[in-house]
Amino acid sequence: MADWQLPWAGGCRCGQVRIRITAPPMLTTACHCTGCQRMSSSAFSLTATIPSQGFEVTAGEPVIGGLHGATHHFFCPHCMSWMFTRPEGMDHFVNVRPTMLDDARWFRPFLEVWTREKLPWASTPAVRSYETQPDFEEYASLVPEFAQHHDALTKS
């Protein structure tokens, strides 16, 4: 895989919670579901799926927000920036909001999901698009496809 120039650092809007990423993303996604629209106050939320061992909170103590269900959405307790999500039963990765990174210019969504709920004018440059989510088994081929796509983009 092409050099991702790791590690990456980032933080919430006020800077009280800081994060560090030492592993490249497995996938990048734009989610158009109405839940993400409401939590992000935007047309969609952006996600970089990072292996858990490559993610750490280096300062501050994020709090759980959103629906407070089995999937935990983590926010800064002061500025309330939505920083990352730990999906229920998926301990091997963390979904980081890439705009929390100090430099997110590299980010481009590879997948877009929940397009059946997207706002009519919203569009992304995603390579793969799904009305809901890909079948769980499909992720095994999407991860290497994303890596190849990223490599091709960085060589051009």
Contact map, one row per residue, 1 for C-alpha under 8 A:
111000000000000000000000000000000000000000000000000000000000000000000000000000000000000000000000000000000000000000000000000000000000000000000000001101100000
111100000000000000000000000000000000000000000000000000000000000000000000000000000000000000000000000000000000000000000000000000000000000000000000000001100100
111111000000000000000000000000000000000000000000000000000000000000000000000000000000000000000000000000000000000000000000000000000000000000000000000000000000
011111000000000000000001000000000000000000000000000000000000000000000000000000000000000000000000000000000000000000000000000000000000000000000000000000000000
001111110000000000000000000000000000000000000000000000000000000000000000000000000000000000000000000000000000000000000000000000000000000000000000000000000000
001111110000000000001111000000000000000000000000000000000000000000000000000000000000000000000000000000000000000000000000000000000000000000000000000000000000
000011111000000000011110000000000000000000000000000000000000000000000000000000000000000000000000000000000000000000000000000000000000000000000000000000000000
000011111100000000011100000000000000000000000000000000000000000000000000000000000000000000000000000011100000000000000000000000000000000000000000000000000000
000000111110000001111000000000000000000000000000000000000000000000000000000000000000000000000000000011000000000000000000000000000000000000000000000000000000
000000011111000001110000000000000000000000000000000000000000000000000000000000000000000000000000000111100000000000000000000000000000000000000000000000000000
000000001111111111100000000000000000000000000000000000000000000000000000000000000010000000000000000111000000000000000000000000000000000000000000000000000000
000000000111111111000000000000000000000000000000000000000000000000000000000100101110000000000000000100000000000000000000000000000000000000000000000000000000
000000000011111000000000000000000000000000000000000000000000000000000000000000101000000000000000000100000000000000000000000000000000000000000000000000000000
000000000011111110000000000000000000000000000000000000000000000000000000000001100000000000000000000000000000000000000000000000000000000000000000000000000000
000000000011111111000000000000000000000000000000000000000000000000000000000000000000000000000000000000000000000000000000000000000000000000000000000000000000
000000000011011111000000000000000000000000000000000000000011000000000000000101000000000000000000000000000000000000000000000000000000000000000000000000000000
000000000011011111100000000000000000000000000000000000001111110000000000000100000000000000000000000000000000000000000000000000000000000000000000000000000000
000000001111001111110000000000000000000000000000000000001111000000000000000000000000000000000000000000000000000000000000000000000000000000000000000000000000
000000001110000011111000000000000000000000000000000000111110000000000000000000000000000000000000000000000000000000000000000000000000000000000000000000000000
000000111100000001111100000000000000000000000000000001111100000000000000000000000000000000000000000000000000000000000000000000000000000000000000000000000000
000001111000000000111111000000000000000000000000010001110000000000000000000000000000000000000000000000000000000000000000000000000000000000000000000000000000
000001110000000000011111000000000000000000000000000001100000000000000000000000000000000000000000000000000000000000000000000000000000000000000000000000000000
000001100000000000001111100000000000000000000000011011100000000000000000000000000000000000000000000000000000000000000000000000000000000000000000000000000000
000101000000000000001111110000000000000000000000011001000000000000000000000000000000000000000000000000000000000000000000000000000000000000000000000000000000
000000000000000000000011111100000000000000000001111000000000000000000000000000000000000000000000000000000000000000000000000000000000000000000000000000000000
000000000000000000000001111100000000000000000001111000000000000000000000000000000000000000000000000000000000000000000000000000000000000000000010011000000000
000000000000000000000000111110000000000000000001110000000000000000000000000000000000000000000000000000000000011000000000000000000000000000000110010000000000
000000000000000000000000111111000000000000000111100000000000000000000000000000000000000000000000000000000011111000000000000000000000000000000000000000000000
000000000000000000000000001111100000000000000111000000000000000000000000000000000000000000000000000000000001111110000000000001000000000000000000000000000000
000000000000000000000000000111110000000000011110000000000000000000000000000000000000000000000000000000000000111110000000000101000000000000000000000000000000
000000000000000000000000000011111001000000011110000000000000000000000000000000000000000000000000000000000000000111100000000000000000000000000000000000000000
000000000000000000000000000001111101100000111000000000000000000000000000000000000000000000000000000000000000000111111110000000000000000000000000000000000000
000000000000000000000000000000111111100000010000000000000000000000000000000000000000000000000000000000000000000011101100000000000000000000000000000000000000
000000000000000000000000000000011111110000000000000000000000000000000000000000000000000000000000000000000000000000001100000000000000000000000000000000000000
000000000000000000000000000000001111111000000000000000000000000000000000000000000000000000000000000000000000000000000000000000000000000000000000000000000000
000000000000000000000000000000111111111111011000000000000000000000000000000000000000000000000000000000000000000000000000000000000000000000000000000000000000
000000000000000000000000000000011111111111111000000000000000000000000000000000000000000000000000000000000000000000000000000000000000000000000000000000000000
000000000000000000000000000000000111111111000000000000000000000000000000000000000000000000000000000000000000000000000000000000000000000000000000000000000000
000000000000000000000000000000000011111110000000000000000000000001000000000000000100000000000000000000000000000000000000000000000000000000000000000000000000
000000000000000000000000000000000001111111111000000000000000000000000000000000000100000000000000000000000000000000000000000000000000000000000000000000000000
000000000000000000000000000000000001111111100000000000000000000000000000000000000000000000000000000000000000000000000000000000000000000000000000000000000000
000000000000000000000000000000000001110111111000000000000000000000000000000000000000000000000000000000000000000000000000000000000000000000000000000000000000
000000000000000000000000000000010000100111111000000000000000000000000000000000000000000000000000000000000000000000000110010000000000000000000000000000000000
000000000000000000000000000001111001100101111100000000000000000000000000000000000000000000000000000000000000000000000100000000000000000000000000000000000000
000000000000000000000000000001110001100101111110000000000000000000000000000000000000000000000000100000000000000000000000000000000000000000000000000000000000
000000000000000000000000000111100000000000011111000000000000000000000000000000000000000000000000111000000000100000000000000000000000000000000000000000000000
000000000000000000000000000111100000000000001111100000000000000000000000000000000000000000000011110000000000100000000000000000000000000000000000000000000000
000000000000000000000000111110000000000000000111110000000000000000000000000000000000000000000011110000000000000000000000000000000000000000000000000000000000
000000000000000000000000111100000000000000000011111000000000000000000000000000000000000000001111000000000000000000000000000000000000000000000000000000000000
000000000000000000001011111000000000000000000001111101100000000000000000000000000000000000001111000000000000000000000000000000000000000000000000000000000000
000000000000000000000011110000000000000000000000111111100000000000000000000000000000000000011100000000000000000000000000000000000000000000000000000000000000
000000000000000000000000000000000000000000000000011111100000000000000000000000000000000000111100000000000000000000000000000000000000000000000000000000000000
000000000000000000000010000000000000000000000000001111110000000000000000000000000000000000011000000000000000000000000000000000000000000000000000000000000000
000000000000000000011111000000000000000000000000011111110000000000000000000000000000000000000000000000000000000000000000000000000000000000000000000000000000
000000000000000000111110000000000000000000000000011111111000000000000000000000000000000000000100000000000000000000000000000000000000000000000000000000000000
000000000000000000111000000000000000000000000000000011111100000000000000000000000000000000000000000000000000000000000000000000000000000000000000000000000000
000000000000000011110000000000000000000000000000000000111111100000000000000000000000000000000000000000000000000000000000000000000000000000000000000000000000
000000000000000011110000000000000000000000000000000000011111000000000000000000000000000000000000000000000000000000000000000000000000000000000000000000000000
000000000000000111100000000000000000000000000000000000001111100000000000000000000000000000000000000000000000000000000000000000000000000000000000000000000000
000000000000000111000000000000000000000000000000000000001111110000000000000000000000000000000000000000000000000000000000000000000000000000000000000000000000
000000000000000010000000000000000000000000000000000000001011111000000000000110000000000000000000000000000000000000000000000000000000000000000000000000000000
000000000000000010000000000000000000000000000000000000000001111100000000011110000000000000000000000000000000000000000000000000000000000000000000000000000000
000000000000000000000000000000000000000000000000000000000000111110000000011110000000000000000000000000000000000000000000000000000000000000000000000000000000
000000000000000000000000000000000000000000000000000000000000011111010001111000000000000000000000000000000000000000000000000000000000000000000000000000000000
000000000000000000000000000000000000000000000000000000000000001111110001111000000000000000000000000000000000000000000000000000000000000000000000000000000000
000000000000000000000000000000000000001000000000000000000000000111110001100000000000000000000000000000000000000000000000000000000000000000000000000000000000
000000000000000000000000000000000000000000000000000000000000000011111000000000000000000000000000000000000000000000000000000000000000000000000000000000000000
000000000000000000000000000000000000000000000000000000000000000111111111100000000000000000000000000000000000000000000000000000000000000000000000000000000000
000000000000000000000000000000000000000000000000000000000000000000111111000000000000000000000000000000000000000000000000000000000000000000000000000000000000
000000000000000000000000000000000000000000000000000000000000000000011111000000000000001100000000000000000000000000000000000000000000000000000000000000000000
000000000000000000000000000000000000000000000000000000000000000000011111100000000000111100000000000000000000000000000000000000000000000000000000000000000000
000000000000000000000000000000000000000000000000000000000000000111011111110000000000111100000000000000000000000000000000000000000000000000000000000000000000
000000000000000000000000000000000000000000000000000000000000000111010011111000000111110000000000000000000000000000000000000000000000000000000000000000000000
000000000000000000000000000000000000000000000000000000000000011110000001111100000111100000000000000000000000000000000000000000000000000000000000000000000000
000000000000000000000000000000000000000000000000000000000000011110000000111110011111000000000000000000000000000000000000000000000000000000000000000000000000
000000000001000110000000000000000000000000000000000000000000111000000000011111111110000000000000000000000000000000000000000000000000000000000000000000000000
000000000000000000000000000000000000000000000000000000000000111000000000001111110000000000000000000000000000000000000000000000000000000000000000000000000000
000000000000010100000000000000000000000000000000000000000000000000000000000111110000000000000000000000000000000000000000000000000000000000000000000000000000
000000000001110000000000000000000000000000000000000000000000000000000000000111111000000000000000000000000000000000000000000000000000000000000000000000000000
000000000000000000000000000000000000000000000000000000000000000000000000001111111100000000000000000000000000000000000000000000000000000000000000000000000000
000000000001100000000000000000000000000000000000000000000000000000000000001100111110000000000000000000000000000000000000000000000000000000000000000000000000
000000000001000000000000000000000000001100000000000000000000000000000000111100011111000000000000100000000000000000000000000000000000000000000000000000000000
000000000011000000000000000000000000000000000000000000000000000000000000111100001111100000000001100100000000000000000000000000000000000000000000000000000000
000000000000000000000000000000000000000000000000000000000000000000000000111000000111110000000111100000000000000000000000000000000000000000000000000000000000
000000000000000000000000000000000000000000000000000000000000000000000011110000000011111000000111000000000000000000000000000000000000000000000000000000000000
000000000000000000000000000000000000000000000000000000000000000000000011100000000001111101101110000000000000000000000000000000000000000000000000000000000000
000000000000000000000000000000000000000000000000000000000000000000000111000000000000111111100110000000000000000000000000000000000000000000000000000000000000
000000000000000000000000000000000000000000000000000000000000000000000111000000000000011111100000000000000000000000000000000000000000000000000000000000000000
000000000000000000000000000000000000000000000000000000000000000000000000000000000000001111100000000000000000000000000000000000000000000000000000000000000000
000000000000000000000000000000000000000000000000000000000000000000000000000000000000011111111000000000000000000000000000000000000000000000000000000000000000
000000000000000000000000000000000000000000000000000100000000000000000000000000000000011111111100000000000000000000000000000000000000000000000000000000000000
000000000000000000000000000000000000000000000000001110000000000000000000000000000000000001111100000000000000000000000000000000000000000000000000000000000000
000000000000000000000000000000000000000000000000111110000000000000000000000000000000010001111110000000000000000000000000000000000000000000000000000000000000
000000000000000000000000000000000000000000000000111100100000000000000000000000000001111000111111000000000000000000000000000000000000000000000000000000000000
000000000000000000000000000000000000000000000011110000000000000000000000000000000001111000001111100000000000000000000000000000000000000000000000000000000000
000000000000000000000000000000000000000000000011110000000000000000000000000000000011100000000111110100000000000000000000000000000000000000000000000000000000
000000000000000000000000000000000000000000001111000000000000000000000000000000000111000000000011111110000000000000000000000000000000000000000000000000000000
000000000000000000000000000000000000000000000111000000000000000000000000000000000000000000000001111110010010000000000000000000000000000000000000000000000000
000000000000000000000000000000000000000000000100000000000000000000000000000000000000000000000000111111110000000000000000000000000000000000000000000000000000
000000000111100000000000000000000000000000000000000000000000000000000000000000000010000000000001111111010000000000000000000000000000000000000000000000000000
000000011110000000000000000000000000000000000000000000000000000000000000000000000000000000000000111111110000000000000000000000000000000000000000000000000000
000000011110000000000000000000000000000000000000000000000000000000000000000000000000000000000000001111110000000000000000000000000000000000000000000000000000
000000010100000000000000000000000000000000000000000000000000000000000000000000000000000000000000001011111100000000000000000000000000000000000000000000000000
000000000000000000000000000000000000000000000000000000000000000000000000000000000000000000000000011111111110000000000000000000000000000000000000000000000000
000000000000000000000000000000000000000000000000000000000000000000000000000000000000000000000000000000111110000000000000000000000000000000000000000000000000
000000000000000000000000000000000000000000000000000000000000000000000000000000000000000000000000000000111111000000000000000000000000000000000000000000000000
000000000000000000000000000100000000000000000000000000000000000000000000000000000000000000000000010000011111100000000000000000000000000000000000000000000000
000000000000000000000000000110000000000000000000000000000000000000000000000000000000000000000000000000000111110000000000000011000000000000000000000000000000
000000000000000000000000000111000000000000000110000000000000000000000000000000000000000000000000000000000011111100000000000111100000000000000000000000000000
000000000000000000000000001111000000000000000000000000000000000000000000000000000000000000000000000000000001111100000000000011110000000000000000010000000000
000000000000000000000000001111000000000000000000000000000000000000000000000000000000000000000000000000000000111110000000000001111100000000000000000000000000
000000000000000000000000000011110000000000000000000000000000000000000000000000000000000000000000000000000000111111100000000101111100000000000000000000000000
000000000000000000000000000011111000000000000000000000000000000000000000000000000000000000000000000000000000001111100000000000001111110000000000000000000000
000000000000000000000000000000111000000000000000000000000000000000000000000000000000000000000000000000000000000111111100000000000111100000000000000000000000
000000000000000000000000000000111000000000000000000000000000000000000000000000000000000000000000000000000000000111111100000000001111000000000000000000000000
000000000000000000000000000000010000000000000000000000000000000000000000000000000000000000000000000000000000000001111100000000000011000000000000000000000000
000000000000000000000000000000011100000000000000000000000000000000000000000000000000000000000000000000000000000001111110000000000010000000000000000000000000
000000000000000000000000000000011100000000110000000000000000000000000000000000000000000000000000000000000000000001111111010000000000000000000000000000000000
000000000000000000000000000000010000000000100000000000000000000000000000000000000000000000000000000000000000000000001111110000000000000000000000000000000000
000000000000000000000000000000000000000000000000000000000000000000000000000000000000000000000000000000000000000000000111110000000000000000000000000000000000
000000000000000000000000000000000000000000000000000000000000000000000000000000000000000000000000000000000000000000000011111000000000000000000000000000000000
000000000000000000000000000000000000000000100000000000000000000000000000000000000000000000000000000000000000000000000111111100000000000000000000000000000000
000000000000000000000000000000000000000000000000000000000000000000000000000000000000000000000000000000000000000000000000111110000000000000000000000000000000
000000000000000000000000000001000000000000000000000000000000000000000000000000000000000000000000000000000000100100000000011111000000000000000000000000000000
000000000000000000000000000000000000000000000000000000000000000000000000000000000000000000000000000000000001110000000000001111100000000000000000000000000000
000000000000000000000000000011000000000000000000000000000000000000000000000000000000000000000000000000000001111100000000000111111000000000000000000000000000
000000000000000000000000000000000000000000000000000000000000000000000000000000000000000000000000000000000000111100000000000011111000000000000000000000000000
000000000000000000000000000000000000000000000000000000000000000000000000000000000000000000000000000000000000011100000000000001111100000000000000000000000000
000000000000000000000000000000000000000000000000000000000000000000000000000000000000000000000000000000000000001110100000000001111110000000000000000000000000
000000000000000000000000000000000000000000000000000000000000000000000000000000000000000000000000000000000000001111100000000000011111110000000000000000000000
000000000000000000000000000000000000000000000000000000000000000000000000000000000000000000000000000000000000000011111000000000001111100000000000000000000000
000000000000000000000000000000000000000000000000000000000000000000000000000000000000000000000000000000000000000011110000000000000111110000000000000000000000
000000000000000000000000000000000000000000000000000000000000000000000000000000000000000000000000000000000000000011000000000000000111111000000000000000000000
000000000000000000000000000000000000000000000000000000000000000000000000000000000000000000000000000000000000000010000000000000000101111101100000000000000000
000000000000000000000000000000000000000000000000000000000000000000000000000000000000000000000000000000000000000000000000000000000000111111100000000000000000
000000000000000000000000000000000000000000000000000000000000000000000000000000000000000000000000000000000000000000000000000000000000011111100000000000000000
000000000000000000000000000000000000000000000000000000000000000000000000000000000000000000000000000000000000000000000000000000000000001111110000000000000000
000000000000000000000000000000000000000000000000000000000000000000000000000000000000000000000000000000000000000000000000000000000000011111111100000000000000
000000000000000000000000000000000000000000000000000000000000000000000000000000000000000000000000000000000000000000000000000000000000011111111110000000000000
000000000000000000000000000000000000000000000000000000000000000000000000000000000000000000000000000000000000000000000000000000000000000011111111000000000000
000000000000000000000000000000000000000000000000000000000000000000000000000000000000000000000000000000000000000000000000000000000000000001111111100000000000
000000000000000000000000001000000000000000000000000000000000000000000000000000000000000000000000000000000000000000000000000000000000000001111111110000000000
000000000000000000000000011000000000000000000000000000000000000000000000000000000000000000000000000000000000000000000000000000000000000000111111111000000000
000000000000000000000000000000000000000000000000000000000000000000000000000000000000000000000000000000000000000000000000000000000000000000011111111100000000
000000000000000000000000000000000000000000000000000000000000000000000000000000000000000000000000000000000000000000000000000000000000000000001111111110000000
000000000000000000000000011000000000000000000000000000000000000000000000000000000000000000000000000000000000010000000000000000000000000000000111111111000000
100000000000000000000000010000000000000000000000000000000000000000000000000000000000000000000000000000000000000000000000000000000000000000000011111111100000
100000000000000000000000000000000000000000000000000000000000000000000000000000000000000000000000000000000000000000000000000000000000000000000001111111110000
000000000000000000000000000000000000000000000000000000000000000000000000000000000000000000000000000000000000000000000000000000000000000000000000111111111000
110000000000000000000000000000000000000000000000000000000000000000000000000000000000000000000000000000000000000000000000000000000000000000000000011111111100
110000000000000000000000000000000000000000000000000000000000000000000000000000000000000000000000000000000000000000000000000000000000000000000000001111111110
000000000000000000000000000000000000000000000000000000000000000000000000000000000000000000000000000000000000000000000000000000000000000000000000000111111111
000000000000000000000000000000000000000000000000000000000000000000000000000000000000000000000000000000000000000000000000000000000000000000000000000011111111
010000000000000000000000000000000000000000000000000000000000000000000000000000000000000000000000000000000000000000000000000000000000000000000000000001111111
000000000000000000000000000000000000000000000000000000000000000000000000000000000000000000000000000000000000000000000000000000000000000000000000000000111111
000000000000000000000000000000000000000000000000000000000000000000000000000000000000000000000000000000000000000000000000000000000000000000000000000000011111
